[in-house]
């Protein structure tokens, strides 16, 4: 069956099938939210690279009342699913690969859960460098 994103699943089926494919997948999100909660942010500016269908953000909005997202995914179909889930929320959607996103020192949190493994090594390196710039960490060695 052809896919409309980088996973072997159609975007509209992703949420159901991913939990069947990767045991404890939802645990990744729970632990991510727990770590961010420990940071004690009053307001969060969050970039999610490879956001998929917006499930992490859906859960984050329940936990953090003052969160603002920029969601990046190379699949328009995955972003459509995220837009449906997150309508009327503080979200900007960007259809792009995470190694091409250009922000500088704008975010408190940057996540890329289960997304960069789809990239070739050089793309992953460039995406990681982009994350450092987006967090304002480019001077740290």
N, CA, C and O atoms as a GROMACS GRO file, in nm:
protein
  564
    1UNK      N    1   0.084  -0.118   0.000
    1UNK     CA    2   0.000   0.000   0.000
    1UNK      C    3   0.089   0.125   0.000
    1UNK      O    4   0.181   0.135   0.082
    2UNK      N    5   0.064   0.219  -0.090
    2UNK     CA    6   0.143   0.342  -0.091
    2UNK      C    7   0.116   0.426   0.034
    2UNK      O    8   0.008   0.420   0.093
    3UNK      N    9   0.216   0.506   0.072
    3UNK     CA   10   0.204   0.591   0.190
    3UNK      C   11   0.203   0.736   0.146
    3UNK      O   12   0.248   0.769   0.037
    4UNK      N   13   0.151   0.823   0.231
    4UNK     CA   14   0.148   0.966   0.202
    4UNK      C   15   0.242   1.043   0.295
    4UNK      O   16   0.229   1.164   0.313
    5UNK      N   17   0.338   0.970   0.354
    5UNK     CA   18   0.438   1.031   0.442
    5UNK      C   19   0.558   0.937   0.446
    5UNK      O   20   0.562   0.840   0.370
    6UNK      N   21   0.655   0.962   0.534
    6UNK     CA   22   0.776   0.878   0.536
    6UNK      C   23   0.757   0.747   0.610
    6UNK      O   24   0.846   0.662   0.607
    7UNK      N   25   0.645   0.727   0.676
    7UNK     CA   26   0.618   0.600   0.743
    7UNK      C   27   0.545   0.507   0.646
    7UNK      O   28   0.494   0.554   0.544
    8UNK      N   29   0.540   0.378   0.675
    8UNK     CA   30   0.466   0.288   0.586
    8UNK      C   31   0.314   0.295   0.605
    8UNK      O   32   0.240   0.221   0.539
    9UNK      N   33   0.266   0.382   0.694
    9UNK     CA   34   0.122   0.393   0.722
    9UNK      C   35   0.064   0.521   0.661
    9UNK      O   36   0.134   0.622   0.652
   10UNK      N   37  -0.059   0.516   0.620
   10UNK     CA   38  -0.128   0.637   0.577
   10UNK      C   39  -0.147   0.729   0.697
   10UNK      O   40  -0.166   0.682   0.809
   11UNK      N   41  -0.141   0.859   0.674
   11UNK     CA   42  -0.153   0.956   0.783
   11UNK      C   43  -0.282   0.937   0.862
   11UNK      O   44  -0.281   0.946   0.985
   12UNK      N   45  -0.392   0.911   0.794
   12UNK     CA   46  -0.520   0.897   0.864
   12UNK      C   47  -0.528   0.772   0.950
   12UNK      O   48  -0.614   0.762   1.037
   13UNK      N   49  -0.439   0.674   0.926
   13UNK     CA   50  -0.436   0.551   1.003
   13UNK      C   51  -0.322   0.549   1.105
   13UNK      O   52  -0.312   0.456   1.186
   14UNK      N   53  -0.238   0.649   1.101
   14UNK     CA   54  -0.113   0.648   1.178
   14UNK      C   55  -0.135   0.629   1.328
   14UNK      O   56  -0.071   0.544   1.389
   15UNK      N   57  -0.225   0.707   1.388
   15UNK     CA   58  -0.244   0.702   1.533
   15UNK      C   59  -0.283   0.564   1.583
   15UNK      O   60  -0.237   0.521   1.689
   16UNK      N   61  -0.365   0.495   1.509
   16UNK     CA   62  -0.408   0.360   1.551
   16UNK      C   63  -0.294   0.261   1.528
   16UNK      O   64  -0.264   0.179   1.616
   17UNK      N   65  -0.231   0.268   1.414
   17UNK     CA   66  -0.132   0.166   1.377
   17UNK      C   67   0.002   0.184   1.448
   17UNK      O   68   0.071   0.085   1.472
   18UNK      N   69   0.040   0.306   1.482
   18UNK     CA   70   0.171   0.325   1.545
   18UNK      C   71   0.177   0.258   1.681
   18UNK      O   72   0.280   0.201   1.718
   19UNK      N   73   0.069   0.263   1.755
   19UNK     CA   74   0.067   0.198   1.886
   19UNK      C   75   0.068   0.045   1.874
   19UNK      O   76   0.111  -0.024   1.966
   20UNK      N   77   0.022  -0.007   1.762
   20UNK     CA   78   0.031  -0.150   1.737
   20UNK      C   79   0.171  -0.189   1.690
   20UNK      O   80   0.215  -0.301   1.713
   21UNK      N   81   0.238  -0.097   1.624
   21UNK     CA   82   0.369  -0.124   1.566
   21UNK      C   83   0.483  -0.108   1.665
   21UNK      O   84   0.575  -0.189   1.668
   22UNK      N   85   0.477  -0.003   1.745
   22UNK     CA   86   0.584   0.026   1.841
   22UNK      C   87   0.526   0.016   1.982
   22UNK      O   88   0.453   0.105   2.026
   23UNK      N   89   0.560  -0.090   2.053
   23UNK     CA   90   0.511  -0.103   2.191
   23UNK      C   91   0.558   0.016   2.274
   23UNK      O   92   0.671   0.062   2.259
   24UNK      N   93   0.473   0.063   2.360
   24UNK     CA   94   0.503   0.174   2.452
   24UNK      C   95   0.526   0.307   2.379
   24UNK      O   96   0.587   0.398   2.436
   25UNK      N   97   0.479   0.320   2.259
   25UNK     CA   98   0.496   0.446   2.185
   25UNK      C   99   0.439   0.563   2.263
   25UNK      O  100   0.503   0.668   2.271
   26UNK      N  101   0.323   0.548   2.321
   26UNK     CA  102   0.262   0.657   2.397
   26UNK      C  103   0.344   0.693   2.521
   26UNK      O  104   0.334   0.804   2.572
   27UNK      N  105   0.426   0.600   2.567
   27UNK     CA  106   0.514   0.627   2.682
   27UNK      C  107   0.620   0.732   2.648
   27UNK      O  108   0.661   0.807   2.735
   28UNK      N  109   0.664   0.736   2.521
   28UNK     CA  110   0.760   0.840   2.478
   28UNK      C  111   0.702   0.978   2.507
   28UNK      O  112   0.771   1.065   2.559
   29UNK      N  113   0.576   0.996   2.472
   29UNK     CA  114   0.511   1.126   2.491
   29UNK      C  115   0.492   1.157   2.639
   29UNK      O  116   0.518   1.269   2.683
   30UNK      N  117   0.448   1.058   2.714
   30UNK     CA  118   0.427   1.081   2.858
   30UNK      C  119   0.556   1.124   2.925
   30UNK      O  120   0.557   1.219   3.003
   31UNK      N  121   0.664   1.055   2.895
   31UNK     CA  122   0.792   1.090   2.957
   31UNK      C  123   0.843   1.225   2.910
   31UNK      O  124   0.901   1.300   2.988
   32UNK      N  125   0.821   1.257   2.785
   32UNK     CA  126   0.861   1.389   2.734
   32UNK      C  127   0.787   1.499   2.808
   32UNK      O  128   0.848   1.598   2.849
   33UNK      N  129   0.657   1.484   2.825
   33UNK     CA  130   0.578   1.584   2.896
   33UNK      C  131   0.621   1.594   3.043
   33UNK      O  132   0.623   1.703   3.099
   34UNK      N  133   0.654   1.482   3.104
   34UNK     CA  134   0.700   1.483   3.243
   34UNK      C  135   0.831   1.561   3.257
   34UNK      O  136   0.848   1.638   3.352
   35UNK      N  137   0.924   1.541   3.164
   35UNK     CA  138   1.052   1.613   3.168
   35UNK      C  139   1.028   1.763   3.153
   35UNK      O  140   1.086   1.843   3.226
   36UNK      N  141   0.945   1.801   3.059
   36UNK     CA  142   0.919   1.944   3.035
   36UNK      C  143   0.848   2.006   3.154
   36UNK      O  144   0.874   2.121   3.188
   37UNK      N  145   0.760   1.932   3.217
   37UNK     CA  146   0.692   1.982   3.337
   37UNK      C  147   0.794   2.014   3.447
   37UNK      O  148   0.777   2.112   3.520
   38UNK      N  149   0.898   1.933   3.458
   38UNK     CA  150   1.000   1.956   3.561
   38UNK      C  151   1.079   2.084   3.538
   38UNK      O  152   1.142   2.135   3.631
   39UNK      N  153   1.078   2.137   3.417
   39UNK     CA  154   1.150   2.261   3.387
   39UNK      C  155   1.082   2.382   3.449
   39UNK      O  156   1.147   2.485   3.470
   40UNK      N  157   0.955   2.373   3.480
   40UNK     CA  158   0.884   2.480   3.550
   40UNK      C  159   0.855   2.604   3.466
   40UNK      O  160   0.848   2.714   3.521
   41UNK      N  161   0.840   2.589   3.336
   41UNK     CA  162   0.808   2.703   3.251
   41UNK      C  163   0.670   2.759   3.284
   41UNK      O  164   0.576   2.683   3.306
   42UNK      N  165   0.658   2.892   3.287
   42UNK     CA  166   0.526   2.955   3.297
   42UNK      C  167   0.459   2.957   3.161
   42UNK      O  168   0.338   2.936   3.148
   43UNK      N  169   0.539   2.981   3.060
   43UNK     CA  170   0.492   2.985   2.922
   43UNK      C  171   0.597   2.911   2.839
   43UNK      O  172   0.717   2.925   2.864
   44UNK      N  173   0.551   2.834   2.741
   44UNK     CA  174   0.644   2.750   2.664
   44UNK      C  175   0.632   2.783   2.516
   44UNK      O  176   0.523   2.784   2.459
   45UNK      N  177   0.747   2.809   2.454
   45UNK     CA  178   0.757   2.820   2.309
   45UNK      C  179   0.828   2.694   2.262
   45UNK      O  180   0.944   2.671   2.295
   46UNK      N  181   0.756   2.612   2.183
   46UNK     CA  182   0.797   2.475   2.157
   46UNK      C  183   0.798   2.448   2.008
   46UNK      O  184   0.700   2.476   1.938
   47UNK      N  185   0.908   2.394   1.960
   47UNK     CA  186   0.923   2.351   1.821
   47UNK      C  187   0.924   2.199   1.819
   47UNK      O  188   1.004   2.137   1.888
   48UNK      N  189   0.835   2.139   1.741
   48UNK     CA  190   0.834   1.993   1.727
   48UNK      C  191   0.866   1.959   1.582
   48UNK      O  192   0.788   1.989   1.491
   49UNK      N  193   0.981   1.896   1.563
   49UNK     CA  194   1.027   1.856   1.431
   49UNK      C  195   0.979   1.714   1.403
   49UNK      O  196   1.004   1.623   1.482
   50UNK      N  197   0.911   1.696   1.291
   50UNK     CA  198   0.851   1.566   1.262
   50UNK      C  199   0.731   1.542   1.351
   50UNK      O  200   0.718   1.436   1.412
   51UNK      N  201   0.643   1.640   1.358
   51UNK     CA  202   0.531   1.639   1.453
   51UNK      C  203   0.427   1.532   1.423
   51UNK      O  204   0.348   1.497   1.511
   52UNK      N  205   0.427   1.479   1.302
   52UNK     CA  206   0.328   1.377   1.268
   52UNK      C  207   0.186   1.430   1.280
   52UNK      O  208   0.156   1.537   1.227
   53UNK      N  209   0.101   1.357   1.347
   53UNK     CA  210  -0.041   1.390   1.353
   53UNK      C  211  -0.079   1.481   1.470
   53UNK      O  212  -0.197   1.507   1.492
   54UNK      N  213   0.020   1.530   1.544
   54UNK     CA  214  -0.008   1.625   1.652
   54UNK      C  215  -0.051   1.563   1.784
   54UNK      O  216  -0.107   1.632   1.868
   55UNK      N  217  -0.026   1.436   1.802
   55UNK     CA  218  -0.067   1.370   1.926
   55UNK      C  219   0.006   1.425   2.048
   55UNK      O  220  -0.055   1.447   2.152
   56UNK      N  221   0.136   1.447   2.036
   56UNK     CA  222   0.212   1.503   2.148
   56UNK      C  223   0.156   1.640   2.187
   56UNK      O  224   0.140   1.670   2.305
   57UNK      N  225   0.127   1.720   2.089
   57UNK     CA  226   0.075   1.854   2.116
   57UNK      C  227  -0.064   1.850   2.178
   57UNK      O  228  -0.095   1.929   2.268
   58UNK      N  229  -0.145   1.760   2.131
   58UNK     CA  230  -0.279   1.742   2.189
   58UNK      C  231  -0.268   1.714   2.339
   58UNK      O  232  -0.344   1.770   2.418
   59UNK      N  233  -0.175   1.630   2.375
   59UNK     CA  234  -0.154   1.598   2.517
   59UNK      C  235  -0.090   1.716   2.590
   59UNK      O  236  -0.124   1.743   2.706
   60UNK      N  237   0.002   1.786   2.526
   60UNK     CA  238   0.069   1.900   2.589
   60UNK      C  239  -0.030   2.012   2.621
   60UNK      O  240  -0.020   2.075   2.726
   61UNK      N  241  -0.126   2.036   2.533
   61UNK     CA  242  -0.225   2.140   2.559
   61UNK      C  243  -0.310   2.108   2.682
   61UNK      O  244  -0.357   2.199   2.750
   62UNK      N  245  -0.328   1.982   2.712
   62UNK     CA  246  -0.403   1.943   2.832
   62UNK      C  247  -0.321   1.970   2.957
   62UNK      O  248  -0.376   1.999   3.063
   63UNK      N  249  -0.189   1.959   2.946
   63UNK     CA  250  -0.102   1.970   3.061
   63UNK      C  251  -0.048   2.112   3.084
   63UNK      O  252  -0.028   2.152   3.199
   64UNK      N  253  -0.026   2.187   2.977
   64UNK     CA  254   0.035   2.319   2.985
   64UNK      C  255  -0.060   2.423   2.923
   64UNK      O  256  -0.078   2.425   2.802
   65UNK      N  257  -0.118   2.509   3.004
   65UNK     CA  258  -0.214   2.605   2.951
   65UNK      C  259  -0.152   2.714   2.863
   65UNK      O  260  -0.220   2.767   2.776
   66UNK      N  261  -0.025   2.746   2.884
   66UNK     CA  262   0.039   2.854   2.808
   66UNK      C  263   0.151   2.798   2.721
   66UNK      O  264   0.269   2.824   2.745
   67UNK      N  265   0.112   2.720   2.621
   67UNK     CA  266   0.211   2.662   2.530
   67UNK      C  267   0.180   2.708   2.388
   67UNK      O  268   0.065   2.714   2.346
   68UNK      N  269   0.288   2.741   2.316
   68UNK     CA  270   0.277   2.788   2.177
   68UNK      C  271   0.366   2.698   2.093
   68UNK      O  272   0.484   2.681   2.122
   69UNK      N  273   0.309   2.642   1.988
   69UNK     CA  274   0.382   2.545   1.906
   69UNK      C  275   0.411   2.596   1.766
   69UNK      O  276   0.332   2.668   1.706
   70UNK      N  277   0.528   2.554   1.715
   70UNK     CA  278   0.556   2.553   1.573
   70UNK      C  279   0.577   2.406   1.541
   70UNK      O  280   0.667   2.341   1.595
   71UNK      N  281   0.492   2.354   1.454
   71UNK     CA  282   0.497   2.212   1.419
   71UNK      C  283   0.550   2.196   1.277
   71UNK      O  284   0.500   2.258   1.183
   72UNK      N  285   0.651   2.113   1.264
   72UNK     CA  286   0.716   2.092   1.135
   72UNK      C  287   0.704   1.945   1.098
   72UNK      O  288   0.731   1.856   1.179
   73UNK      N  289   0.663   1.920   0.975
   73UNK     CA  290   0.660   1.784   0.923
   73UNK      C  291   0.671   1.793   0.771
   73UNK      O  292   0.616   1.884   0.710
   74UNK      N  293   0.742   1.698   0.709
   74UNK     CA  294   0.754   1.703   0.563
   74UNK      C  295   0.630   1.653   0.489
   74UNK      O  296   0.621   1.666   0.367
   75UNK      N  297   0.534   1.596   0.561
   75UNK     CA  298   0.415   1.540   0.499
   75UNK      C  299   0.294   1.631   0.520
   75UNK      O  300   0.253   1.657   0.633
   76UNK      N  301   0.241   1.679   0.411
   76UNK     CA  302   0.119   1.762   0.416
   76UNK      C  303   0.004   1.683   0.478
   76UNK      O  304  -0.078   1.739   0.550
   77UNK      N  305  -0.002   1.553   0.449
   77UNK     CA  306  -0.112   1.470   0.502
   77UNK      C  307  -0.102   1.454   0.654
   77UNK      O  308  -0.205   1.456   0.722
   78UNK      N  309   0.019   1.440   0.707
   78UNK     CA  310   0.035   1.434   0.853
   78UNK      C  311  -0.006   1.567   0.914
   78UNK      O  312  -0.074   1.570   1.017
   79UNK      N  313   0.035   1.677   0.852
   79UNK     CA  314  -0.004   1.809   0.903
   79UNK      C  315  -0.155   1.830   0.897
   79UNK      O  316  -0.211   1.895   0.985
   80UNK      N  317  -0.220   1.776   0.796
   80UNK     CA  318  -0.367   1.786   0.790
   80UNK      C  319  -0.430   1.720   0.913
   80UNK      O  320  -0.524   1.774   0.972
   81UNK      N  321  -0.379   1.604   0.950
   81UNK     CA  322  -0.431   1.536   1.069
   81UNK      C  323  -0.406   1.620   1.194
   81UNK      O  324  -0.493   1.631   1.281
   82UNK      N  325  -0.287   1.678   1.204
   82UNK     CA  326  -0.254   1.762   1.319
   82UNK      C  327  -0.344   1.886   1.323
   82UNK      O  328  -0.391   1.926   1.430
   83UNK      N  329  -0.366   1.947   1.209
   83UNK     CA  330  -0.453   2.067   1.204
   83UNK      C  331  -0.594   2.034   1.252
   83UNK      O  332  -0.656   2.113   1.322
   84UNK      N  333  -0.644   1.918   1.214
   84UNK     CA  334  -0.776   1.876   1.258
   84UNK      C  335  -0.781   1.861   1.410
   84UNK      O  336  -0.874   1.909   1.474
   85UNK      N  337  -0.680   1.793   1.467
   85UNK     CA  338  -0.675   1.772   1.612
   85UNK      C  339  -0.659   1.902   1.690
   85UNK      O  340  -0.712   1.915   1.801
   86UNK      N  341  -0.585   1.995   1.633
   86UNK     CA  342  -0.541   2.113   1.709
   86UNK      C  343  -0.606   2.243   1.665
   86UNK      O  344  -0.553   2.351   1.692
   87UNK      N  345  -0.719   2.234   1.598
   87UNK     CA  346  -0.783   2.358   1.552
   87UNK      C  347  -0.815   2.448   1.671
   87UNK      O  348  -0.846   2.400   1.780
   88UNK      N  349  -0.807   2.576   1.648
   88UNK     CA  350  -0.831   2.679   1.750
   88UNK      C  351  -0.728   2.678   1.862
   88UNK      O  352  -0.757   2.722   1.973
   89UNK      N  353  -0.608   2.629   1.835
   89UNK     CA  354  -0.498   2.629   1.932
   89UNK      C  355  -0.387   2.720   1.882
   89UNK      O  356  -0.384   2.757   1.765
   90UNK      N  357  -0.295   2.755   1.971
   90UNK     CA  358  -0.182   2.840   1.936
   90UNK      C  359  -0.074   2.756   1.867
   90UNK      O  360   0.021   2.709   1.930
   91UNK      N  361  -0.092   2.738   1.736
   91UNK     CA  362  -0.004   2.651   1.659
   91UNK      C  363   0.024   2.713   1.523
   91UNK      O  364  -0.065   2.765   1.456
   92UNK      N  365   0.151   2.705   1.483
   92UNK     CA  366   0.191   2.739   1.347
   92UNK      C  367   0.237   2.609   1.283
   92UNK      O  368   0.315   2.535   1.343
   93UNK      N  369   0.190   2.580   1.162
   93UNK     CA  370   0.225   2.458   1.090
   93UNK      C  371   0.320   2.490   0.976
   93UNK      O  372   0.298   2.585   0.900
   94UNK      N  373   0.426   2.410   0.964
   94UNK     CA  374   0.526   2.429   0.859
   94UNK      C  375   0.551   2.295   0.791
   94UNK      O  376   0.589   2.197   0.855
   95UNK      N  377   0.530   2.291   0.661
   95UNK     CA  378   0.558   2.170   0.584
   95UNK      C  379   0.701   2.179   0.533
   95UNK      O  380   0.729   2.251   0.436
   96UNK      N  381   0.791   2.106   0.598
   96UNK     CA  382   0.933   2.111   0.562
   96UNK      C  383   1.006   1.997   0.632
   96UNK      O  384   0.955   1.937   0.726
   97UNK      N  385   1.125   1.969   0.584
   97UNK     CA  386   1.216   1.878   0.653
   97UNK      C  387   1.277   1.955   0.769
   97UNK      O  388   1.299   2.076   0.759
   98UNK      N  389   1.305   1.886   0.877
   98UNK     CA  390   1.356   1.956   0.996
   98UNK      C  391   1.497   2.010   0.978
   98UNK      O  392   1.541   2.093   1.057
   99UNK      N  393   1.569   1.964   0.876
   99UNK     CA  394   1.702   2.018   0.854
   99UNK      C  395   1.700   2.148   0.773
   99UNK      O  396   1.805   2.206   0.745
  100UNK      N  397   1.581   2.194   0.736
  100UNK     CA  398   1.571   2.318   0.658
  100UNK      C  399   1.499   2.431   0.732
  100UNK      O  400   1.480   2.539   0.676
  101UNK      N  401   1.459   2.407   0.854
  101UNK     CA  402   1.385   2.507   0.932
  101UNK      C  403   1.483   2.611   0.985
  101UNK      O  404   1.589   2.577   1.038
  102UNK      N  405   1.449   2.738   0.972
  102UNK     CA  406   1.540   2.845   1.012
  102UNK      C  407   1.475   2.937   1.115
  102UNK      O  408   1.400   3.029   1.080
  103UNK      N  409   1.504   2.912   1.240
  103UNK     CA  410   1.469   3.002   1.350
  103UNK      C  411   1.597   3.020   1.428
  103UNK      O  412   1.690   2.940   1.415
  104UNK      N  413   1.604   3.121   1.507
  104UNK     CA  414   1.723   3.138   1.589
  104UNK      C  415   1.686   3.186   1.728
  104UNK      O  416   1.628   3.293   1.746
  105UNK      N  417   1.719   3.104   1.827
  105UNK     CA  418   1.700   3.138   1.968
  105UNK      C  419   1.555   3.176   1.998
  105UNK      O  420   1.529   3.277   2.063
  106UNK      N  421   1.462   3.095   1.950
  106UNK     CA  422   1.319   3.126   1.963
  106UNK      C  423   1.244   3.032   2.057
  106UNK      O  424   1.131   3.063   2.096
  107UNK      N  425   1.303   2.919   2.094
  107UNK     CA  426   1.225   2.814   2.159
  107UNK      C  427   1.283   2.773   2.294
  107UNK      O  428   1.404   2.772   2.315
  108UNK      N  429   1.192   2.740   2.384
  108UNK     CA  430   1.230   2.682   2.513
  108UNK      C  431   1.250   2.532   2.500
  108UNK      O  432   1.333   2.473   2.570
  109UNK      N  433   1.174   2.471   2.411
  109UNK     CA  434   1.175   2.326   2.394
  109UNK      C  435   1.178   2.295   2.244
  109UNK      O  436   1.106   2.355   2.165
  110UNK      N  437   1.264   2.200   2.207
  110UNK     CA  438   1.264   2.145   2.071
  110UNK      C  439   1.259   1.993   2.085
  110UNK      O  440   1.341   1.933   2.154
  111UNK      N  441   1.162   1.932   2.018
  111UNK     CA  442   1.150   1.786   2.019
  111UNK      C  443   1.155   1.733   1.875
  111UNK      O  444   1.117   1.801   1.780
  112UNK      N  445   1.202   1.610   1.864
  112UNK     CA  446   1.204   1.538   1.736
  112UNK      C  447   1.190   1.390   1.771
  112UNK      O  448   1.287   1.314   1.764
  113UNK      N  449   1.070   1.351   1.808
  113UNK     CA  450   1.046   1.215   1.857
  113UNK      C  451   1.013   1.124   1.739
  113UNK      O  452   0.918   1.148   1.665
  114UNK      N  453   1.092   1.019   1.724
  114UNK     CA  454   1.069   0.920   1.620
  114UNK      C  455   1.062   0.982   1.481
  114UNK      O  456   0.975   0.945   1.402
  115UNK      N  457   1.151   1.076   1.451
  115UNK     CA  458   1.146   1.136   1.318
  115UNK      C  459   1.281   1.138   1.247
  115UNK      O  460   1.285   1.111   1.127
  116UNK      N  461   1.388   1.167   1.314
  116UNK     CA  462   1.516   1.184   1.245
  116UNK      C  463   1.577   1.052   1.197
  116UNK      O  464   1.669   1.054   1.115
  117UNK      N  465   1.528   0.941   1.244
  117UNK     CA  466   1.580   0.813   1.194
  117UNK      C  467   1.541   0.789   1.048
  117UNK      O  468   1.597   0.700   0.984
  118UNK      N  469   1.446   0.866   0.995
  118UNK     CA  470   1.410   0.854   0.855
  118UNK      C  471   1.510   0.924   0.764
  118UNK      O  472   1.507   0.904   0.642
  119UNK      N  473   1.598   1.004   0.821
  119UNK     CA  474   1.693   1.083   0.744
  119UNK      C  475   1.824   1.008   0.722
  119UNK      O  476   1.859   0.916   0.797
  120UNK      N  477   1.895   1.049   0.617
  120UNK     CA  478   2.031   1.000   0.598
  120UNK      C  479   2.121   1.068   0.699
  120UNK      O  480   2.084   1.170   0.757
  121UNK      N  481   2.240   1.013   0.721
  121UNK     CA  482   2.330   1.062   0.825
  121UNK      C  483   2.360   1.212   0.811
  121UNK      O  484   2.355   1.284   0.910
  122UNK      N  485   2.389   1.258   0.692
  122UNK     CA  486   2.421   1.400   0.672
  122UNK      C  487   2.300   1.489   0.702
  122UNK      O  488   2.315   1.598   0.757
  123UNK      N  489   2.180   1.444   0.667
  123UNK     CA  490   2.058   1.519   0.698
  123UNK      C  491   2.036   1.526   0.849
  123UNK      O  492   1.997   1.631   0.901
  124UNK      N  493   2.061   1.415   0.920
  124UNK     CA  494   2.048   1.415   1.067
  124UNK      C  495   2.146   1.513   1.130
  124UNK      O  496   2.112   1.584   1.225
  125UNK      N  497   2.267   1.516   1.079
  125UNK     CA  498   2.368   1.608   1.131
  125UNK      C  499   2.322   1.754   1.111
  125UNK      O  500   2.330   1.835   1.203
  126UNK      N  501   2.274   1.784   0.992
  126UNK     CA  502   2.226   1.920   0.964
  126UNK      C  503   2.105   1.954   1.051
  126UNK      O  504   2.094   2.066   1.101
  127UNK      N  505   2.014   1.858   1.069
  127UNK     CA  506   1.896   1.882   1.154
  127UNK      C  507   1.937   1.909   1.298
  127UNK      O  508   1.880   1.996   1.363
  128UNK      N  509   2.036   1.836   1.349
  128UNK     CA  510   2.084   1.858   1.485
  128UNK      C  511   2.148   1.995   1.498
  128UNK      O  512   2.128   2.063   1.599
  129UNK      N  513   2.223   2.037   1.399
  129UNK     CA  514   2.282   2.172   1.400
  129UNK      C  515   2.172   2.277   1.400
  129UNK      O  516   2.184   2.379   1.468
  130UNK      N  517   2.065   2.254   1.325
  130UNK     CA  518   1.952   2.348   1.323
  130UNK      C  519   1.889   2.359   1.461
  130UNK      O  520   1.852   2.468   1.504
  131UNK      N  521   1.877   2.247   1.531
  131UNK     CA  522   1.820   2.249   1.667
  131UNK      C  523   1.904   2.336   1.757
  131UNK      O  524   1.850   2.415   1.835
  132UNK      N  525   2.036   2.324   1.749
  132UNK     CA  526   2.124   2.406   1.832
  132UNK      C  527   2.102   2.554   1.803
  132UNK      O  528   2.100   2.636   1.895
  133UNK      N  529   2.086   2.590   1.676
  133UNK     CA  530   2.061   2.731   1.642
  133UNK      C  531   1.926   2.776   1.695
  133UNK      O  532   1.913   2.888   1.745
  134UNK      N  533   1.826   2.691   1.685
  134UNK     CA  534   1.692   2.728   1.728
  134UNK      C  535   1.684   2.746   1.878
  134UNK      O  536   1.597   2.818   1.928
  135UNK      N  537   1.772   2.680   1.950
  135UNK     CA  538   1.775   2.692   2.096
  135UNK      C  539   1.875   2.796   2.142
  135UNK      O  540   1.888   2.821   2.262
  136UNK      N  541   1.946   2.859   2.048
  136UNK     CA  542   2.046   2.958   2.086
  136UNK      C  543   2.170   2.895   2.147
  136UNK      O  544   2.239   2.958   2.226
  137UNK      N  545   2.197   2.770   2.112
  137UNK     CA  546   2.311   2.696   2.170
  137UNK      C  547   2.427   2.681   2.073
  137UNK      O  548   2.518   2.602   2.100
  138UNK      N  549   2.427   2.753   1.963
  138UNK     CA  550   2.527   2.730   1.859
  138UNK      C  551   2.669   2.762   1.903
  138UNK      O  552   2.763   2.719   1.836
  139UNK      N  553   2.690   2.833   2.012
  139UNK     CA  554   2.825   2.862   2.061
  139UNK      C  555   2.875   2.758   2.158
  139UNK      O  556   2.990   2.766   2.201
  140UNK      N  557   2.793   2.662   2.195
  140UNK     CA  558   2.830   2.560   2.295
  140UNK      C  559   2.898   2.442   2.223
  140UNK      O  560   2.849   2.394   2.121
  141UNK      N  561   3.007   2.398   2.276
  141UNK     CA  562   3.079   2.282   2.219
  141UNK      C  563   3.061   2.163   2.309
  141UNK      O  564   3.113   2.055   2.280
   0.00000   0.00000   0.00000
